[in-house]
Amino acid sequence: MKVTFLGTGTSQGVPVIACTCPVCSSSDFRDQRLRCSILVEYPSGLNLVVDTGPDFRQQMLRAGVKYVDAVLYTHEHKDHIAGMDDIRAFNYVLQKHMDLYLNERVEKALRREFSYVFAEEKYPGIPLINLHRIDTTPFVIQNELIEPVEVMHFKLPVLGFKFGGFCYITDANYIAEEEKKKLFGLDVLVINALRREKHVSHFTLAQALDLVAELRPKRALLTHISHQLGKHAEVSLELPEGVELAYDGLVIDL
């Protein structure tokens, strides 16, 4: 299985509009972060994308993605759903509807934000979608088992996803003990680490590192990173063995 990090930035992305801080002014490509998303490619040919943020079109073009079977949604915040309209291109090229796997709250948000997609009289050229309701129960897409992991984003439940020994979690600041049981023995854990200072709805760098130390995955990657965390090259020097900052375009093979 191959995983491509399409975006590793927080809701504003990096650089932030009008910001002249050292991170936003950095020439290191690893400090330029689109909104969070990954592409998961199975040996069977199944291609899955997690979340369609505002940068979805740019991410698909930059990564040269030609085929997507389905989109999985973590939660309904705008930086994770805003690019849904751009699946129209895949409708046209692949001549099929796009399968969306989402919980009830995400569906309500999509119906509100993209009301024209769900209208009785549909305008030509709108996205064509098939909705698949999910919760915390494992589900199967083309014979591949995917296990949701529920985490908390302040008071909002968010879904992480386990793809075999790989688990992707974004927008979290608390994981219940029962859900943590799903996270031991992983080959790769991806977890959000927004910044150093305490935040109401995201793990800080220290909190993310504590969680990694508790769960002991073979490899850990940090994502959903803001410009407040610091430059990629400098922060990387502080990290313990087996822990890395993810960056846009990073590809890992499992």
C-alpha positions in Angstrom: 0.0 0.0 0.0 1.2 3.5 -0.8 0.2 6.7 1.0 0.7 10.2 -0.4 0.4 13.2 1.8 -1.6 15.6 -0.3 -1.7 18.3 2.4 -0.3 18.6 5.9 -1.3 22.1 6.9 -3.9 23.5 9.3 -7.1 25.2 8.3 -5.4 28.4 6.9 -2.6 26.5 5.2 1.0 27.6 5.2 2.0 30.2 4.2 -0.9 32.1 5.8 -2.3 35.0 3.8 -0.4 38.3 4.6 1.9 36.6 7.1 5.6 37.4 6.9 6.9 35.2 9.7 10.0 33.1 9.1 7.9 29.9 8.4 5.6 31.7 5.9 8.6 33.3 4.3 10.6 30.1 4.1 11.9 28.8 0.8 11.9 25.2 2.0 9.2 23.4 0.1 8.4 21.4 3.2 7.1 24.6 4.9 4.5 25.1 2.2 1.4 23.2 3.4 -2.0 22.8 1.8 -5.0 21.7 3.8 -4.9 18.2 5.2 -5.6 15.2 3.0 -4.1 11.9 2.0 -4.3 9.5 -1.0 -4.2 5.8 -0.1 -3.4 3.4 -3.0 -3.8 -0.3 -2.5 -2.0 -3.0 -4.6 -5.4 -4.1 -5.8 -5.8 -0.8 -7.6 -8.2 0.7 -5.1 -7.5 4.5 -4.7 -9.0 6.4 -1.7 -8.8 10.0 -0.7 -9.4 11.2 2.8 -11.2 14.6 2.8 -11.7 17.2 0.0 -10.5 20.5 1.4 -10.3 23.8 -0.4 -7.1 22.7 -2.1 -8.5 19.4 -3.5 -8.2 20.5 -7.2 -4.6 21.7 -6.7 -3.7 18.5 -4.8 -5.1 16.2 -7.5 -3.2 18.1 -10.2 0.1 18.3 -8.2 0.1 14.6 -7.4 -1.0 13.6 -10.9 -4.0 11.6 -9.6 -6.0 10.1 -12.5 -8.3 7.8 -10.6 -10.2 7.9 -7.3 -12.6 5.2 -6.3 -14.0 6.9 -3.2 -13.6 9.8 -0.7 -13.7 9.2 3.1 -14.6 12.2 5.3 -13.2 12.7 8.8 -15.6 15.6 9.7 -17.6 18.5 8.4 -15.3 21.5 8.9 -14.8 23.6 5.8 -11.1 22.9 5.5 -12.1 19.2 5.0 -15.1 19.4 2.7 -14.9 22.7 0.7 -13.4 21.1 -2.4 -16.1 18.5 -2.9 -17.4 20.1 -6.1 -14.2 19.3 -7.9 -14.9 15.6 -8.0 -16.9 16.6 -11.1 -13.7 16.1 -13.1 -13.6 12.4 -12.0 -17.3 12.0 -12.9 -16.5 13.2 -16.4 -13.3 11.3 -17.0 -14.3 8.0 -15.3 -17.9 8.2 -16.4 -19.2 7.2 -13.0 -20.5 8.5 -9.7 -18.1 9.2 -6.9 -18.6 7.1 -3.7 -18.5 9.3 -0.5 -18.2 7.6 2.9 -19.4 9.9 5.6 -21.3 10.2 8.9 -24.6 11.9 9.4 -23.1 15.3 10.4 -20.9 15.4 7.3 -23.9 14.5 5.1 -25.9 17.4 6.6 -23.0 19.8 6.0 -22.6 18.7 2.4 -26.4 19.1 1.8 -26.2 22.6 3.3 -23.0 23.7 1.5 -23.7 22.1 -1.8 -27.5 22.2 -1.9 -27.5 22.2 -5.7 -26.0 18.7 -5.8 -29.1 17.4 -3.9 -31.8 19.4 -5.6 -34.7 17.6 -7.2 -34.1 19.3 -10.5 -30.3 19.0 -11.1 -28.4 21.5 -13.1 -26.2 19.9 -15.8 -22.6 19.3 -14.8 -23.0 19.1 -11.0 -21.1 16.5 -9.0 -22.5 13.0 -9.2 -22.2 11.1 -5.9 -23.2 8.0 -4.1 -23.5 8.5 -0.3 -22.5 5.7 2.1 -23.3 6.3 5.7 -20.6 5.2 8.2 -20.1 5.4 12.0 -17.5 3.7 14.2 -18.2 0.3 12.7 -15.6 -1.2 10.3 -16.6 -1.2 6.7 -15.4 -2.7 3.4 -14.6 -1.0 0.1 -13.7 -3.4 -2.7 -12.7 -6.2 -0.3 -10.5 -3.8 1.7 -11.3 -3.4 5.4 -11.3 0.1 6.9 -11.7 0.7 10.6 -12.9 4.1 11.9 -11.4 5.5 15.1 -13.4 8.1 16.9 -11.5 11.0 18.3 -12.6 14.3 19.8 -11.9 17.7 18.3 -12.9 19.8 21.3 -16.6 18.8 21.6 -16.9 17.5 18.0 -16.5 13.8 17.2 -14.1 13.2 14.3 -13.2 10.0 12.5 -9.7 8.7 12.0 -9.2 5.7 9.7 -7.2 2.5 10.0 -6.1 1.0 6.7 -4.4 -2.2 7.9 -1.4 -1.2 10.0 -1.6 2.4 8.9 -3.8 4.9 10.9 -4.6 8.5 9.9 -5.9 10.9 12.6 -6.4 14.6 12.1 -8.1 17.3 14.1 -8.0 15.7 17.5 -7.2 16.7 21.1 -8.5 13.7 22.9 -8.9 10.0 22.3 -10.9 7.8 24.7 -9.2 4.8 26.2 -11.6 2.4 24.3 -10.6 3.9 21.0 -6.9 3.9 21.9 -7.1 0.1 22.0 -7.4 0.2 18.2 -4.1 2.1 17.9 -1.5 -0.2 19.5 0.8 -2.3 17.3 0.6 0.1 14.3 3.2 0.2 11.6 2.5 3.9 11.0 0.5 6.4 13.0 -0.3 9.8 11.6 -1.5 12.3 14.2 -2.0 16.0 14.3 0.4 18.4 16.1 -0.8 21.9 15.5 1.7 24.0 17.4 3.6 24.2 20.8 1.1 26.3 22.7 -2.0 24.8 24.1 -5.0 24.8 21.8 -8.7 24.1 22.5 -9.2 21.5 19.8 -5.8 20.2 18.6 -3.0 18.2 20.1 0.1 20.3 20.7 3.5 19.0 19.7 4.2 17.8 23.3 0.8 16.1 23.5 1.3 14.4 20.2 4.7 13.1 21.2 3.3 11.8 24.5 0.6 9.9 22.6 3.2 8.4 20.3 5.2 7.3 23.3 2.2 5.7 24.8 1.0 3.9 21.6 4.5 2.9 20.4 3.9 2.6 16.6 6.9 1.6 14.5 6.8 5.0 12.8 4.9 8.2 13.6 4.2 11.2 11.3 2.9 14.5 12.5 0.4 16.5 10.4 -2.1 19.4 10.5 0.8 21.7 11.2 0.5 25.5 11.6 3.1 28.1 10.9 3.3 28.6 14.7 5.1 25.2 15.1 8.3 26.4 13.4 10.3 25.5 10.4 10.3 21.9 9.2 14.1 21.6 9.3 14.4 23.0 12.8 11.5 21.2 14.4 12.7 17.9 12.9 15.9 18.1 14.9 13.9 18.1 18.1 11.9 14.9 17.4 12.7 11.5 18.9 13.7 8.6 16.8 10.8 7.2 14.8 8.9 10.4 14.7 8.9 12.8 11.7 7.0 15.8 10.4 5.0 14.9 7.4 5.1 17.3 4.5 3.2 17.8 1.3 4.2 15.3 -1.4 5.7 12.8 1.1 5.1 9.2 -0.1 5.4 6.2 2.2 5.2 2.5 1.2 3.7 -0.1 3.6 
